[in-house]
Amino acid sequence: MTSDPAAKYFSGKTTSRDRAVFEAGIAIGMIVHQFTGIPVKRLEDIELIGKVIENAVKAQPFKEDAKIEIRIGDLSSSPGNPYSYTTLKTRHIDARIVVRYNNVRVVARLRYIPELDFNLAYIEDIEEL
């Protein structure tokens, strides 16, 4: 059983499955609302930003793992131009978050789906252990 001092604030009707999905949604929302808009100029910054996002997610309660891949493309179009940079957008982020709450593990994803032309947050897998 997960030691959760905040559990008493959740409805008694909330299951471990509900809570695991809720915690996954919190992580996805944090990624979208706290990290988009970061200026990016150099390719080497992309990996660093990904690691920062992973560490921020894993710092949250009940997060087992986080993998972030950032796909921005070519940033070297005008290397000498001081105004030549882009900003991190949700469509650049492919996030895989693993949450475990009690006996439930949820794998949540955030990624751009070309056929939908949309940045979709969804549950990729859910299992009772």
Backbone as a printed PyTorch tensor [residue, N CA C, xyz], in Angstrom:
tensor([[[  0.8350,  -1.1790,   0.0000],
         [  0.0000,   0.0000,   0.0000],
         [  0.8820,   1.2460,   0.0000]],

        [[  0.5230,   2.2050,  -0.8210],
         [  1.2570,   3.4590,  -0.9240],
         [  1.0280,   4.3020,   0.3240]],

        [[  2.0920,   4.8550,   0.8570],
         [  1.9680,   5.7850,   1.9620],
         [  1.6450,   7.1530,   1.3710]],

        [[  0.4370,   7.6060,   1.6010],
         [ -0.0100,   8.8540,   1.0030],
         [ -0.7440,   9.6990,   2.0360]],

        [[ -0.0520,  10.6780,   2.6280],
         [ -0.6990,  11.5120,   3.6330],
         [ -1.8220,  12.3850,   3.0720]],

        [[ -1.8880,  12.5460,   1.7700],
         [ -2.9500,  13.3530,   1.1640],
         [ -4.1940,  12.5320,   0.8310]],

        [[ -4.1250,  11.2230,   0.9680],
         [ -5.2450,  10.3510,   0.5800],
         [ -6.5410,  10.7350,   1.2870]],

        [[ -6.4590,  11.2090,   2.5130],
         [ -7.6670,  11.5470,   3.2830],
         [ -8.4530,  12.7070,   2.6700]],

        [[ -7.8260,  13.4620,   1.7800],
         [ -8.5160,  14.5840,   1.1460],
         [ -9.2790,  14.1820,  -0.1090]],

        [[ -9.0230,  13.0010,  -0.6030],
         [ -9.7100,  12.4900,  -1.7840],
         [-10.9710,  11.7560,  -1.3590]],

        [[-11.9720,  11.8070,  -2.1800],
         [-13.2150,  11.0950,  -1.8990],
         [-12.9260,   9.6330,  -1.5900]],

        [[-13.6590,   9.0880,  -0.6610],
         [-13.5470,   7.6720,  -0.3400],
         [-13.9360,   6.7840,  -1.5070]],

        [[-14.5800,   7.3550,  -2.4940],
         [-14.9630,   6.6050,  -3.6970],
         [-13.8190,   6.5140,  -4.7040]],

        [[-12.7390,   7.2470,  -4.4580],
         [-11.5990,   7.2710,  -5.3770],
         [-10.8110,   5.9810,  -5.2400]],

        [[-10.6810,   5.2490,  -6.3320],
         [ -9.9260,   3.9950,  -6.3230],
         [ -8.4520,   4.2690,  -6.6080]],

        [[ -7.6320,   3.2650,  -6.3810],
         [ -6.2090,   3.3940,  -6.7330],
         [ -6.0510,   3.6290,  -8.2270]],

        [[ -6.8930,   3.0040,  -9.0160],
         [ -6.8610,   3.1990, -10.4710],
         [ -7.1790,   4.6580, -10.8060]],

        [[ -8.2290,   5.1930, -10.1890],
         [ -8.5850,   6.6060, -10.4060],
         [ -7.4170,   7.5090, -10.0490]],

        [[ -6.8220,   7.2330,  -8.9220],
         [ -5.7460,   8.0940,  -8.4370],
         [ -4.5140,   8.0190,  -9.3290]],

        [[ -4.1720,   6.8340,  -9.8230],
         [ -3.0200,   6.6870, -10.7130],
         [ -3.2390,   7.4860, -11.9960]],

        [[ -4.4380,   7.4190, -12.5450],
         [ -4.7500,   8.1690, -13.7670],
         [ -4.7210,   9.6690, -13.4740]],

        [[ -5.2560,  10.0780, -12.3490],
         [ -5.2320,  11.4790, -11.9370],
         [ -3.7920,  11.9920, -11.8370]],

        [[ -2.9280,  11.2320, -11.1900],
         [ -1.5290,  11.6300, -11.0320],
         [ -0.8190,  11.7290, -12.3780]],

        [[ -1.1570,  10.8450, -13.3010],
         [ -0.5810,  10.9230, -14.6500],
         [ -1.0160,  12.2130, -15.3430]],

        [[ -2.2910,  12.5680, -15.1850],
         [ -2.8030,  13.8050, -15.7810],
         [ -2.1240,  15.0390, -15.2140]],

        [[ -1.8380,  15.0170, -13.9160],
         [ -1.1220,  16.1300, -13.2860],
         [  0.2430,  16.3220, -13.9580]],

        [[  0.9510,  15.2160, -14.1900],
         [  2.2880,  15.2980, -14.8030],
         [  2.2140,  15.8330, -16.2280]],

        [[  1.2610,  15.3470, -17.0040],
         [  1.1130,  15.8180, -18.3890],
         [  0.7870,  17.3170, -18.4000]],

        [[ -0.1170,  17.7360, -17.5300],
         [ -0.4750,  19.1550, -17.4540],
         [  0.7060,  20.0240, -17.0770]],

        [[  1.5250,  19.5350, -16.1520],
         [  2.7120,  20.2870, -15.7460],
         [  3.6610,  20.4630, -16.9270]],

        [[  3.8680,  19.4110, -17.6930],
         [  4.7660,  19.5090, -18.8450],
         [  4.2680,  20.5670, -19.8290]],

        [[  2.9930,  20.5080, -20.1570],
         [  2.4260,  21.4260, -21.1440],
         [  2.4530,  22.8710, -20.6510]],

        [[  2.0960,  23.0930, -19.3980],
         [  1.9170,  24.4600, -18.9260],
         [  3.1560,  25.1000, -18.3070]],

        [[  4.1400,  24.3070, -17.9320],
         [  5.3320,  24.9040, -17.3450],
         [  6.5270,  24.9370, -18.2790]],

        [[  6.5740,  24.0840, -19.2720],
         [  7.7890,  23.9890, -20.0700],
         [  7.6510,  24.4760, -21.5080]],

        [[  6.4560,  24.6210, -22.0120],
         [  6.3420,  25.1540, -23.3660],
         [  6.6670,  26.6470, -23.3220]],

        [[  7.2530,  27.1190, -24.3800],
         [  7.6360,  28.5210, -24.4700],
         [  9.0940,  28.7930, -24.1490]],

        [[  9.8380,  27.7690, -23.7290],
         [ 11.2560,  27.9480, -23.4320],
         [ 11.9990,  28.2620, -24.7380]],

        [[ 12.7850,  29.3340, -24.7840],
         [ 13.5590,  29.6210, -25.9920],
         [ 14.6180,  28.5390, -26.2310]],

        [[ 14.7420,  28.1140, -27.4760],
         [ 15.7210,  27.0900, -27.8550],
         [ 16.4860,  27.5990, -29.0650]],

        [[ 17.8150,  27.6440, -28.9380],
         [ 18.6520,  28.1160, -30.0410],
         [ 19.6330,  27.0500, -30.5080]],

        [[ 20.1220,  26.2100, -29.5750],
         [ 21.1680,  25.2480, -29.9200],
         [ 20.6650,  23.8220, -29.7630]],

        [[ 21.1000,  22.9470, -30.6540],
         [ 20.6980,  21.5470, -30.5910],
         [ 21.0800,  20.8930, -29.2680]],

        [[ 22.2370,  21.2640, -28.7160],
         [ 22.6720,  20.6540, -27.4540],
         [ 21.7530,  21.0220, -26.2850]],

        [[ 20.9970,  22.1160, -26.4080],
         [ 20.0600,  22.5050, -25.3540],
         [ 18.8520,  21.5730, -25.2960]],

        [[ 18.5070,  20.9690, -26.4280],
         [ 17.3260,  20.1180, -26.4870],
         [ 17.4340,  18.9460, -25.5150]],

        [[ 18.5790,  18.2600, -25.5020],
         [ 18.7600,  17.1350, -24.5890],
         [ 18.7080,  17.6040, -23.1390]],

        [[ 19.3250,  18.7360, -22.8580],
         [ 19.3300,  19.2750, -21.5000],
         [ 17.9100,  19.6060, -21.0350]],

        [[ 17.1420,  20.2410, -21.8870],
         [ 15.7590,  20.5820, -21.5420],
         [ 14.9520,  19.3060, -21.2900]],

        [[ 15.1530,  18.2940, -22.1210],
         [ 14.4640,  17.0120, -21.9160],
         [ 14.7700,  16.4130, -20.5590]],

        [[ 16.0370,  16.4460, -20.1500],
         [ 16.4400,  15.8960, -18.8380],
         [ 15.8240,  16.7170, -17.6970]],

        [[ 15.7720,  18.0270, -17.8530],
         [ 15.1650,  18.8780, -16.8270],
         [ 13.6830,  18.5210, -16.6630]],

        [[ 12.9800,  18.3370, -17.7730],
         [ 11.5630,  17.9750, -17.7030],
         [ 11.4030,  16.6020, -17.0450]],

        [[ 12.2220,  15.6290, -17.4480],
         [ 12.1600,  14.2910, -16.8400],
         [ 12.3470,  14.3800, -15.3260]],

        [[ 13.3520,  15.1100, -14.8790],
         [ 13.6250,  15.2280, -13.4510],
         [ 12.4970,  15.9380, -12.7070]],

        [[ 11.8970,  16.9380, -13.3290],
         [ 10.7790,  17.6430, -12.7000],
         [  9.5820,  16.7120, -12.5250]],

        [[  9.3020,  15.9040, -13.5390],
         [  8.1920,  14.9530, -13.4460],
         [  8.4680,  13.9320, -12.3520]],

        [[  9.6760,  13.3830, -12.3320],
         [ 10.0130,  12.3420, -11.3500],
         [ 10.0460,  12.8770,  -9.9190]],

        [[ 10.1340,  14.1870,  -9.7560],
         [ 10.1090,  14.7750,  -8.4190],
         [  8.6930,  14.7590,  -7.8260]],

        [[  7.6850,  14.6210,  -8.6730],
         [  6.3050,  14.6030,  -8.2090],
         [  5.9670,  13.2510,  -7.5640]],

        [[  4.9950,  13.2540,  -6.6550],
         [  4.6200,  12.0050,  -5.9870],
         [  4.1500,  10.9190,  -6.9670]],

        [[  4.5790,   9.6890,  -6.6820],
         [  4.1000,   8.4740,  -7.3420],
         [  4.5460,   8.3150,  -8.7950]],

        [[  5.5100,   9.1120,  -9.2310],
         [  6.0230,   8.9720, -10.5890],
         [  7.1960,   7.9990, -10.5610]],

        [[  7.0650,   6.8820, -11.2670],
         [  8.1350,   5.8820, -11.3350],
         [  9.1920,   6.2370, -12.3710]],

        [[  8.7300,   6.8110, -13.4810],
         [  9.6780,   7.1050, -14.5490],
         [  9.1010,   8.1730, -15.4680]],

        [[  9.9890,   8.8150, -16.1990],
         [  9.6010,   9.8010, -17.2080],
         [ 10.6590,   9.7880, -18.2990]],

        [[ 10.2270,   9.7170, -19.5200],
         [ 11.1100,   9.8050, -20.6830],
         [ 10.5590,  10.9070, -21.5790]],

        [[ 11.4290,  11.8300, -21.9130],
         [ 11.0420,  12.9670, -22.7480],
         [ 11.9280,  12.9900, -23.9820]],

        [[ 11.3050,  13.0350, -25.1280],
         [ 12.0410,  13.2350, -26.3790],
         [ 11.5210,  14.5290, -27.0000]],

        [[ 12.4450,  15.3930, -27.3470],
         [ 12.0750,  16.6710, -27.9630],
         [ 12.5040,  16.6340, -29.4190]],

        [[ 11.5410,  16.8930, -30.2890],
         [ 11.7840,  16.8880, -31.7360],
         [ 11.4830,  18.2760, -32.2890]],

        [[ 12.5330,  19.0660, -32.4400],
         [ 12.3490,  20.4240, -32.9540],
         [ 12.7710,  20.5320, -34.4110]],

        [[ 13.7350,  19.7780, -34.8200],
         [ 14.2060,  19.8830, -36.1900],
         [ 15.4580,  20.7270, -36.2700]],

        [[ 15.6790,  21.3230, -37.4110],
         [ 16.9080,  22.0770, -37.6690],
         [ 16.8390,  23.4550, -37.0410]],

        [[ 17.7840,  23.7310, -36.1670],
         [ 17.8620,  25.0490, -35.5220],
         [ 18.9450,  25.9260, -36.1270]],

        [[ 19.6690,  25.4200, -37.0990],
         [ 20.8460,  26.1300, -37.6080],
         [ 20.5730,  26.9550, -38.8550]],

        [[ 19.3460,  27.3990, -39.0630],
         [ 19.0310,  28.1230, -40.2890],
         [ 19.7760,  29.4510, -40.4070]],

        [[ 19.9840,  30.1540, -39.3080],
         [ 20.7160,  31.4170, -39.3040],
         [ 21.5730,  31.4950, -38.0520]],

        [[ 22.6630,  30.7110, -37.9900],
         [ 23.4450,  30.6290, -36.7510],
         [ 24.0360,  31.9600, -36.2920]],

        [[ 24.3200,  32.8880, -37.1780],
         [ 24.9080,  34.1720, -36.7860],
         [ 23.8760,  35.2120, -36.3920]],

        [[ 22.6030,  34.9240, -36.6020],
         [ 21.5440,  35.8830, -36.3160],
         [ 21.1300,  35.7670, -34.8440]],

        [[ 21.2880,  36.8200, -34.0500],
         [ 20.9340,  36.7360, -32.6280],
         [ 19.4390,  36.5440, -32.3850]],

        [[ 18.6180,  36.7930, -33.4060],
         [ 17.1700,  36.6400, -33.2660],
         [ 16.6760,  35.2930, -33.7930]],

        [[ 17.6020,  34.4630, -34.2100],
         [ 17.2390,  33.1710, -34.7950],
         [ 17.1560,  32.1030, -33.7070]],

        [[ 15.9670,  31.9080, -33.2000],
         [ 15.7090,  30.8460, -32.2260],
         [ 14.2400,  30.4700, -32.3430]],

        [[ 13.8720,  29.3930, -31.6930],
         [ 12.4730,  29.0000, -31.6500],
         [ 12.0910,  28.8230, -30.1890]],

        [[ 10.8550,  28.5100, -29.9490],
         [ 10.4170,  28.1990, -28.5910],
         [  9.8520,  26.7880, -28.5710]],

        [[ 10.0070,  26.1370, -27.4380],
         [  9.4980,  24.7820, -27.2730],
         [  7.9740,  24.8070, -27.3100]],

        [[  7.4240,  23.9750, -28.1720],
         [  5.9760,  23.8730, -28.3040],
         [  5.5430,  22.4580, -27.9140]],

        [[  4.2990,  22.3220, -27.5460],
         [  3.7870,  21.0080, -27.1520],
         [  4.0070,  19.9880, -28.2590]],

        [[  3.8690,  20.3910, -29.5070],
         [  4.0370,  19.4390, -30.6110],
         [  5.4670,  18.9270, -30.7420]],

        [[  6.4190,  19.5660, -30.0980],
         [  7.8090,  19.1010, -30.1090],
         [  8.0660,  18.0030, -29.0800]],

        [[  7.1530,  17.8270, -28.1330],
         [  7.3920,  16.9610, -26.9750],
         [  6.7270,  15.5990, -27.1470]],

        [[  7.5170,  14.5540, -26.9640],
         [  6.9880,  13.1990, -26.8640],
         [  7.3270,  12.7370, -25.4460]],

        [[  6.3150,  12.6800, -24.5920],
         [  6.5160,  12.3450, -23.1870],
         [  5.8790,  11.0000, -22.8610]],

        [[  6.6040,  10.2150, -22.0810],
         [  6.0840,   8.9360, -21.5800],
         [  6.2810,   8.9640, -20.0660]],

        [[  5.1790,   8.9360, -19.3320],
         [  5.1920,   9.0510, -17.8790],
         [  4.6630,   7.7510, -17.2790]],

        [[  5.3750,   7.2090, -16.2890],
         [  4.9200,   6.0030, -15.5970],
         [  4.5960,   6.3830, -14.1560]],

        [[  3.3610,   6.0880, -13.7680],
         [  2.8670,   6.3840, -12.4270],
         [  2.5030,   5.0690, -11.7550]],

        [[  2.8480,   4.9580, -10.4770],
         [  2.3850,   3.8030,  -9.7070],
         [  1.7360,   4.3110,  -8.4330]],

        [[  0.4970,   3.9150,  -8.2590],
         [ -0.2410,   4.2340,  -7.0470],
         [ -0.8250,   2.9350,  -6.5220]],

        [[ -0.3810,   2.5330,  -5.3490],
         [ -0.7340,   1.2380,  -4.7730],
         [ -0.4460,   0.1380,  -5.7860]],

        [[ -1.4630,  -0.6060,  -6.1780],
         [ -1.2530,  -1.7480,  -7.0660],
         [ -1.5690,  -1.4320,  -8.5270]],

        [[ -1.5790,  -0.1650,  -8.8830],
         [ -1.9130,   0.2270, -10.2600],
         [ -0.7420,   0.9850, -10.8750]],

        [[ -0.3920,   0.5890, -12.0850],
         [  0.6330,   1.3020, -12.8530],
         [ -0.0140,   1.8310, -14.1290]],

        [[  0.2110,   3.1130, -14.3780],
         [ -0.3200,   3.7800, -15.5670],
         [  0.8520,   4.3020, -16.3870]],

        [[  0.7790,   4.0850, -17.6820],
         [  1.7240,   4.7060, -18.6070],
         [  0.9180,   5.7250, -19.4060]],

        [[  1.2890,   6.9900, -19.2470],
         [  0.6010,   8.0780, -19.9410],
         [  1.5370,   8.6630, -20.9900]],

        [[  0.9560,   9.1500, -22.0620],
         [  1.7490,   9.7340, -23.1510],
         [  1.2060,  11.1060, -23.5000]],

        [[  2.1050,  11.9210, -23.9750],
         [  1.7810,  13.1940, -24.6000],
         [  2.6300,  13.2450, -25.8480]],

        [[  1.9890,  13.3420, -27.0070],
         [  2.7570,  13.4460, -28.2440],
         [  1.8720,  13.9880, -29.3590]],

        [[  2.5470,  14.5400, -30.3410],
         [  1.8460,  15.0520, -31.5130],
         [  1.4490,  13.8840, -32.4060]],

        [[  0.1770,  13.8380, -32.7870],
         [ -0.3520,  12.7970, -33.6710],
         [ -0.6690,  13.4590, -35.0190]],

        [[  0.1670,  13.2140, -36.0460],
         [ -0.0450,  13.8910, -37.3330],
         [ -1.4390,  13.6810, -37.9330]],

        [[ -1.9680,  12.4680, -37.8530],
         [ -3.2800,  12.2200, -38.4720],
         [ -4.3970,  13.0160, -37.7940]],

        [[ -4.2020,  13.3710, -36.5300],
         [ -5.1710,  14.2030, -35.8140],
         [ -4.8040,  15.6870, -35.8780]],

        [[ -3.5470,  15.9700, -36.2550],
         [ -2.9750,  17.3090, -36.1870],
         [ -3.2390,  17.9110, -34.8050]],

        [[ -2.8790,  17.0900, -33.7960],
         [ -3.2070,  17.4410, -32.4130],
         [ -2.1640,  16.8600, -31.4720]],

        [[ -1.8940,  17.5780, -30.3870],
         [ -1.0000,  17.1110, -29.3250],
         [ -1.8580,  16.3360, -28.3320]],

        [[ -1.8340,  15.0230, -28.4330],
         [ -2.7460,  14.1810, -27.6620],
         [ -2.1080,  13.6820, -26.3760]],

        [[ -2.8100,  13.8610, -25.2710],
         [ -2.4470,  13.2510, -23.9950],
         [ -3.3780,  12.0570, -23.8350]],

        [[ -2.8020,  10.8750, -23.5480],
         [ -3.6400,   9.6800, -23.4610],
         [ -2.9920,   8.6240, -22.5800]],

        [[ -3.7960,   7.6410, -22.2010],
         [ -3.2920,   6.5110, -21.4170],
         [ -2.8700,   5.4420, -22.4040]],

        [[ -1.5810,   5.1360, -22.3880],
         [ -1.0320,   4.1240, -23.2780],
         [ -1.2230,   2.7250, -22.7030]],

        [[ -1.1480,   2.6180, -21.3730],
         [ -1.3160,   1.3110, -20.7360],
         [ -1.7560,   1.5340, -19.2930]],

        [[ -2.4910,   0.5890, -18.7790],
         [ -2.8740,   0.6050, -17.3740],
         [ -2.9710,  -0.8340, -16.9130]],

        [[ -2.3790,  -1.1130, -15.7650],
         [ -2.3950,  -2.4880, -15.2790],
         [ -2.4930,  -2.5130, -13.7630]],

        [[ -3.1520,  -3.5600, -13.2950],
         [ -3.2200,  -3.8160, -11.8610],
         [ -2.1710,  -4.8520, -11.5570]],

        [[ -1.3080,  -4.5480, -10.6090],
         [ -0.1770,  -5.4210, -10.2910],
         [ -0.5220,  -6.4180,  -9.1990]]])
